[in-house]
């Protein structure tokens, strides 16, 4: 395979993964709306520190196994969490 073809092959794979990420985020935020409904009915606060800490611990462990930087994971999940909280308001 020539360099150009190989490059396009990898770009196509990245494009597919990027679309999957958008789809998964969309699903995650839909679920966040459902969680918000339960929290609202039971007068639970939107932010639950223990859940957040537990999630980060799990994500950091996974990141370590996959050689991803914890700071990257933290930045990414803070953005995801912020959007989830926005959706839940």
N, C-alpha and C positions, 0 to 999 in steps of 0.2 A: 504494500500500500504506500502510495506517495505521501509526502509530508502534508500536502494540502488535503488529501482525502482523509488522512489520519486525524488531522486537526478538525475537520468537519465532523468526523465520527465522534470525537470527544465532545465537541460543542453540542451536537445533537443529544448526547447523553446528559450533559449539563442542563440543557433546555428542558428535557423531560423531568429531571429531578427538580428543577425550579418550579415547574408547574405542579408537581406532586407536593412540594412544600406549601405552595399557595392553597391547594386543595386541603391539605392537612390542617393548616392554620384556620381555614374557613370552618372546617368540622370542629376544631377545638373551640372556636369562638361561639359556634352554635351551642355546643355543650355548656359553655360558660353562661349563656343565657338561661339554659335550663337549671343550672346550679343556682343562679340568681333567683329564679322563681322559688326554689325550695328555701333559700336563705330568707327571702322576703316573707314567706308564709310562716316561718319559724322565728322571725326576728333575730336572725344571726347576722353578725357584722360581715361586710363584704370581704374585708381583709382578715385572714386568720393566720397569725404569725407562725404557729406551729406547723401548719400545712405548708407554708412558704419555706420554712427552714428544712422541713422533711424533703420537699421537692428538690431544693438546691443540693442537699446532701446526695440524693439519688442521682441527680444530673452530673454532679462533680465526679462521682464514682465512675459513671459511664464515660464521661469525658476523659478521665485519667486512663481508662482502658483503651481509648481510641486516640490517644495522643492529641487531644484538643485542649487548648488553653482554658483554664477555669475562668479567667477574666473575660474571654470571648463568650463563654456560656452564660456567665452572669449578665453581661451587657445584653445579650440576645434575650434572655428570659426576663430581664427587667422590662424590656420593651413589650414582650408578649404579655407579661403580667399586667402592665399598665393598660394595654389595650383591652384585656379581659375585664379589668376593673371598670374601665370606661363603659364597656358593654353592659356590665352588671348594674350600672347606676340608672 
